[in-house]
Amino acid sequence: MPEQPIRLLLIEDNPLHSRLVQQLIKADTQLNCEVETAERLDQGLTRLARGKIDLVLLDLVLPDSQELETLWRVRLVAPQVPVIILTGLDDVKLAARAVESGAYDYLVKSHLKGASLGRAVRYTLGRARARGGEWDSPMFRLAQQQFLKAAQYMNLDDNIRQRLLFPQRAQLVSFPFFRDDRRQVETVFGYRVQHVLSMGPTKGGIRYHQGVNLGEVAALAMWMTWKCALMRLPFGGAKGGVRVDPTALSKSELQRLTRRYTTEIIDMIGPDKDIPAPDLGTDEQVMAWLMDTYSQQVGHAVPTVVTGKPVVLGGSLGRREATGRGLVYLIEASAAHLGLDLAKATAVVQGFGNVGSHAARFLDELGVRVIAVGDVSTGLYHPDGLPVEALQAHVAEHRVLAGYPDAEPIDNAELLELDCDILVLAALQNQVTVENAAQINCRLLAEGANGPTMLEADDILQERGIFVLPDILGNAGGVTVSYFEWVQGMQNLTWGLDEINSRLKSILLDAFQRTLHRARQDKLDMRTAALIEGVSRVTEAKLLRGVFP
């Protein structure tokens, strides 16, 4: 769903320069900014004191403040907010001194262009995040809180608890790649995190998204550990990512980015060490480039270094739709447990990417009436049901749902609060919060995304009798078929689609029944029960292997 806009404060007394900056920012398709303006420093400081500003564009020469004193006063009020200096050509030396004093960058107003302004904003925010608390991510805090809650219920040994709170290995890299005009070189941040190495090679996707940071990747790696253990797969959890907006890149730029990122993390990955897969913002083609780059470095083809690649390169049948298909297998099992007749049920699907679109399609095939769907561009609603195939065709042509004619547009908040039997969360994290949990109107909430429900919201949903199919169970179909792909590659054999789907369903339903049994037996919610199932298996392996030396 839509990302929060960058909150930018422009402190500039020249109205011509102020309008120019605002026009350039508005025209930059890679920036989503809300710009507030101030003509005097005292106005800007008053606004900064209220908080919630991500970046300041600051003219050092203002009616009520001059030169470096201007910067010092801004930093005194908001020391953590990054500052970019706007300067005249005759004040470049002053701007350079400001950078020495803590500003992140400076721009000469007379030379100001959209590309330079946009790059300065993006780079400054990226550097500020890297300098700040990379671990301090809402997703990582959520993952740790969920783990600690499960650890408390299972009376987990404190030595194991402390060991599992943070990943075993984490690599942060910054690297360049050429844009298509060959004059512009972008520098981006990349990550690869391995949470637990005790269970076998690590396994986890790679996501390309402008919000990626170390904490988010660490959270996803932790969830992958519990997910693999819950499914009884011989993997520890891993995750990777690059902080970049893939929709703003051409195919050739995406390829150069992927190949360079692969070389940066190449010592961490391998078919017996760590096996990447697609995630948000990546796909089969990205995995093909990653596999080829790795193979070029070692001197021979290594298809098993990644999963989720094209079938012709050793990918598995059924992998593309595995997460959505697996989620619907589990929705069927949950409906049977609840006594819900799917042929008479309604569903709302938030997120219409790979997971959400396939989940909507498989629900539609079961006779469920899909009354609403949503993606980053819009939500669509029709009480009589939406034609899922037509929606998929529209997205295939236009990339997003916006513009589809035969439905009522609704926003994300309205979509989440629609009255329905099944609510599928297949977008981003932090969608159901303490603020909106009381307005969720479904019997079954199925999580296809990672971390879509905040911990406090879980308690509200449970009190209201809403059955939650948690993410580490609900979206485990992808890693399960990735495991099948890895096994097929290691043994040089191929399974048919029916065999793959049969094996997938068997593994998922076994995990569902074990989780449901524990939840009933110990009077727990499904998320905590699933976590305890996974953590218990990892704990057993840790204790059996012992501590070296």
N, C-alpha and C positions, 0 to 999 in steps of 0.2 A: 504494500500500500504506500501512499505518498510519504516521502521523506520530509522531516521537519526542515523548513527553510533556514538558510543562514541569516542570522540577525545581525545586520551591519549598521554601524553608526557612522555617518559622514559628518565631520565637523569642518566646515568650510564656509568662509564668509563671502566668497565671490559667487554670485548666483549663476554666472555662465559656467564656471568650472563645476559647480554643484550639479547643474542640469546635465552637463556632459558626462560626468561620472555615472549618474543615475541611468542615462540612456545607454551607455556602454554595458553596464551591468545587466540591464533588462534585456539587451540584445544577445547576451552570452547564453547559449543553449545549455552549457555545462554548469551554469550556476543557477541555483534557486534561492534568491535573496529577498529578504524584506529589508528595505533601506529606510532608516530614520535619519533626519538631518537636523543639524544645529548650526547657527551662524556665529554663535559666541561660545567660548569655552565654558563659561558658567552654566549655559544651557546643556552642553554636552556632559559636563560632570554630574549635573542633576539626573540626567537620563541614565548615565552609567551606574550611579548609586542605586538605582532601582533594580539593577541586575538584568540577566538574560540578554546580554549582548555578546556575540561571538567574535566580532572583529571591529576595530576602529580604523577608519581612514581619516587621517589628521593633518590639517594644515597647521604649520608651526607658527605662522604669523596671523594673529587674530586681533580683533579690536580690544580685547581685554587680557591678552597674554602674548608674549613674544618669545620666539626661539626655543631653546632647550627647556626653559621653565614650563612651556606648554606641555611637552612630553612628560616631564617629571610630575606635573599635577595630575595628568591622566593616569600615570602608573601608580600614583599614591592612592587614587580612588579605586582603581581596578587593576591590581598588579598582575592578575592571571590572564587578562584579555590582551591578545596580540594586537600590535599597532603597525600600520603601514603609513609612512609619511607621504603627503602630497606636497611637492615643492616646486618652486619656479626655477628656471635655468640658472638664475643668479644666486640661488641658495643651495646648490648641490653640495657644497662643502659642509654647510650646516646640516643638511639631511644625512650625510655620511656620519657626522658626529652623533646624530640622533640614533643611527643604527648601532654605533659603538656603545651608546648609552642604553640600549635595550629594545629599540624598535626592530621589527623583523625585516623591513624592506623600505625602499623609497621609490616613488614614481615622479618623473618630471611632467608637470601638467601640460606643457607645450608639446610634448612628444607622446601624449597619452593616446593609446589605441586599445581596442577591445581585447585583443589577444594578450597584450602585456598586462592589462588590468586583471583580466580573468586568471591568468597564470599566477600573478602575485597573490590574489585572494586564495586560490586553491593551494598553492605552495605554503603560504603562511599558515593556513589552517592545518595542513598536514604536518608541518614542522612543530606547531604548537602542541598538536596531539602527541607527536612522537616524544617531545620534550616533557610532556606532562605524564599523567598516570596512564600509560598504555594498558596496565592491568585493570585500571579502574573503569570497568565497563559494566553497564546495567545487566548485560547478558551473563557476564562472568559472576557478578554478585548473585544473580538468580540461580545459576548452576550450583554455586557453592551453598546457597541457602537450601536448595532442594536436597543436596547431598547431606548437609548437616542435619536436616530434619529426619531423613531416612536413617542416618547414623545414630541419632538419638533414640529412635524407636527400636532399632536392632541392637542397642547397647554395644556399638562397635568399639573395639579396642582403640585407645587414644593414639597409639603409635601408627596404626593403619589409617586412622582418621586424618592425622597430620600429613601422612605420606601422600594421600589421594586428593588433598585439597588443591594442589598445584600440579601442573604437568611436569613430566620428567625431563623433557627437552623442548626448547623453543628457540627458533631462529627468526631473527628480524633482519631483513635486507632492504637496501634501497638500490635502485638500478634504473638506468636510462633506456629509452627506446626512441627511435626516429618516428616522427609524424610523417605523413605522406609527402609533404612538400620538401622533406629532407633538410629544411633549414631550422626546424623546431625540434628540439630534443626534450621529451618529457622525462622527469624523474619521479618515480613512484615508490611506495613502500610495499613490501611483500612479506609474507609470514608462512612458516610451517611449524606446527606444534604437534608433539607426540605426548599423549597423556600418560599412558601406561605401556611398558614394554614387556610385562610379565606373561602376557597371554599368547605371544606369537608376534608375527609382523603387525605393524600398526596399519590402520585403514581409515580413510576419511577423504571427503571431497575437497575441492578447491573452489572458492567463490571469488568472483570479481564484482566488487561493489564499492561505491564511494564511501560507505560507512564502515568498512572493515578496519579493525584494529586488533592488537594483540589479545586484549581481554575477550573480544568476541570470538576469535579463533580458538582461544583456550577453552571457552565455554562449550563450543561445538565439539572440540576434541574430547572433553570430559563426558558430554552426553553420548558421544559415539562409543566410548568405553562401556558405559552402562548398556547401551543398545546392543552391542556385539555380545556382551556377556549374557544379557537377557535372551538373545536368540541362540546362545550356545555356539557362537562362531569363534574360530581360533584366532581372533584378532584383538589387539588393543586399539584404543581410540586415537585418531589423529585428525587434523584439519589444516587446511592452508587457505591463503587468500591474498589478493592484491587489492590495495585501496585505489580503485579506479572505476570510472563509469563506463562499462563496456558498450553502452548504447551510443556513446559519443565517439567511438572508434570505428574506423573502416575495417574490413576483413583483413587487409594486409597489415594494418597497425596492430590488430588483435593477435595476428600470428607472430609478429616481431616481439610483442610484449610477452607472449606465452613462451617463446623459445628462450628469451633472455631470463625470465623467471625460472624456467626449468634448470638452466645452467647455474643459477644462484643457489638452488636447493638440492642440486644433483647428488651431493654426498649423503643427504638424509634419506633419499628415496631408493627403491629397488624392490624387485618381486619378493625378496626374502626379508626386506627391512620395513618398507612403508609404501603402500600402494594407493596413490591418489585416485579420485573419481570426480565426475561432474557435480556441481552444486549450483547455487544461485549465480547467474551470469556466465556460466560455462556450459559446454555441451559436448557431444561426440567429437566435433571437429577440433575443439580445444584439446581433448584427450589424444586425438591422433597426432597433433603437433607436439604435444608433450612426449608421447611415446617415440616419435621419430627423432626428436632432439636427444633424448636419453640414448636411443639406439645408435645414433651417430657418434656419441661420445664413447660408448663401449665397443663399437666396431661391429656389431651384429644386431639383428632385430630382436627386441625384447618386448613382445606384446603384453606380457604379464606385469609390466611395470605400472600399468594403469588398468582400471576397469571403466565401463561406460563408454568404450570406444566403438567405432563402427564395426558391424558384424564382419565385414570383409577383412578387417585387420585383426580378427580374433575376438571381437566382442560377442556378447551373448544375446541370443534371441530373448525378447521380453524385458531387457534391461531398461529401455527408455521409459516404458510405462509401469515399471515394477513398483515404484513408490505409491502411485495412485491406485494401482490394482490391489496392492497389499492393504492399503488403507480401507478399500471397499470390502475386502475379505473380512477385515476386523469390524467394520460397520455391520456387516451381516451377522457376525457372531454377537456383537453387542445388542443388535436389534432382537435377536432370538432370546437373549438373556432378559431384555426389558419387556418382551411380549409386543414388540412394535412390528406391525405389518408393513413391510417396505413397499408393497404394491399400492398402499394407500398413504404413503408418507410423503412429506415435502422436505426439501433440502435447500439450504443456502450455502454457496461456496465462495469463500473469500480467498482471492488469489486465483489467477487463471493462466499460470505458467504450466510447466510440465506436470507438476503434481496435481494442481487444482483442475486443469482441463481434463486430464485422464480420470480423475476421481468423478468429476461431473458426468463424463461419458459413461463410465461403468455403472454409476447410480441410475442414470437414465435408462440403461439397458435392463436394469432390475425392475423398472417400473416406477422408480421414485420420481416425483415431480420436482424438478429443479426450478425454483421460483425466482432465484436471484443469484447473480455472480458478480464478482468485482475484481478489478486489477488496479494497477497504479494510475490508470487514466480515468476510470469511472466505475460506478456500480450500475447494474442493470436489473430491473425488477419487472416481473409479469406474474400476476396471481394464478394464471392458468398454466404456467410453466413456460420455460424457454427452450427453443430448439438447440440442443447442445452442438449438433453437427454444424449447424449454420453459424453458431458462435465461433467454433473452431476454424471454420473456413474464413470468417471475417478476420480473425486474429492472424491466420496464416498470410493473409493479404496485407493487412494494415498494422500488424505487430501488437496492437492493443485493442481493447473492447470499445473504446470511444468511437462514436460514429455509427454504431450498430443501430438501425432505425426502429426495429419493432419491439421496443421495450421502454420502460420509464426510467430515466436516469435517477440514481440516488447516490448519496454520499456514503462514505465508509461507516460512519456512526449509525446511520439509518439501516444499512445492510446488516450490521452485526446484531441489531435489535429487532429484526423482523421475526414475526411469529412463525416458527417452523418446527419440524420434528428433529431434523439433523442440521447442525451447523458445522461445516468443514472449514477449518482454519488452515489455509495453505499459502499464506503470504509471508509476512515477516514476524519478528518477535514482538512481544509487548502489546498485543492487540486487545486482550481482555484484562482489564485492570480493576483496581478497587473502585474506580469511579463508574465503570459501566457494567460490572458483573451483575448487579441487581437488575439490569435491564435486558440481560440475555434471555431470550424466550425460545429455548429448545429443550428437547428431552435428552438428546445425545450430542455432545460436543466432541468432534473428532479432530485431532491435531495432526495435520500433515506437515506443518512448518515446525521449526525448532524454536522452543521457548515462546510460544504465542500467548501463554497465560501466566500472569504474575502470581507469585506465591500467595499473596493476600487474597487474590481473586479466587484461588482454589477453594479456600475455606467458605467463601460466599456461595460458590457454585454447589459445593457439597451440601451446605445447609438448605439450599433450595431444591435438592434432589435431582440435580442435573448430572447425568452419567458422563464422566470425562474419560475419553480414550487418549491417554497421554502420548506425547510426542515420541518418547524413546521406544514405545510399542507401535504407535500408529504409523510412523513413517519409516519403520524398519525394513519395509519391502525392498527399498533401494539397495541397502548394504547387503541384504540377504542374497539378492540376485547378483550383486557384485562378487560376493563370495563364490557363487556358482560359476561366474565368468572366470575368476581366478583359478578355480579347480580345473575347469575345462582346459584353460591355457596351460597349466602346469602339467597336465596329463595328455595334452594334444588330442583331445576328443571333443565331440559336439553333442549336446543334448537337444532334443526337440522341444518346441514351445510347450506342448502339453505336459511333458515331463517337468520342465522348469516351473510352470504354474502349479502343478501338483505338489512339487517339493516346497515351493514357496508357501502355499496355503497350509501345508502340514506343519511347517516350522512356526509360522505366525500363530496358528490356532493353538499349538502346544504352548507357546509363550503366553497367549491370552488366557488360557485355562489355568496355567500356573499362577499368573498374576491375579486373576479373579478369585481363585481359591485362597491365596494369601490375604487378599483384601477382605474377604468374608471371615476368614478364620481369625485374623488379628484386628478386625473392625477398622480397617484403614481405607483411605481413598486409593483409587487405582494408580495414581502417579507414585505415591509413596510405596505402594506394594511392588510396582514394577522396578523402582529404584532399589528396593531391598533385594529383590531377586538378582539384579545385576551386580550390586555391590557385594552381595554374599559370595558370588562366584569369583569375583576378582580378589576378595579377601582370602578365600580358600587357596587360590593360586599363589598369592603373595606369601602366605604362611608356609606353604609347601616348599617354595623355592628358597625361603630364608633371606638373610641379609648378607651381602658380600662386602668385605671379607670376613 
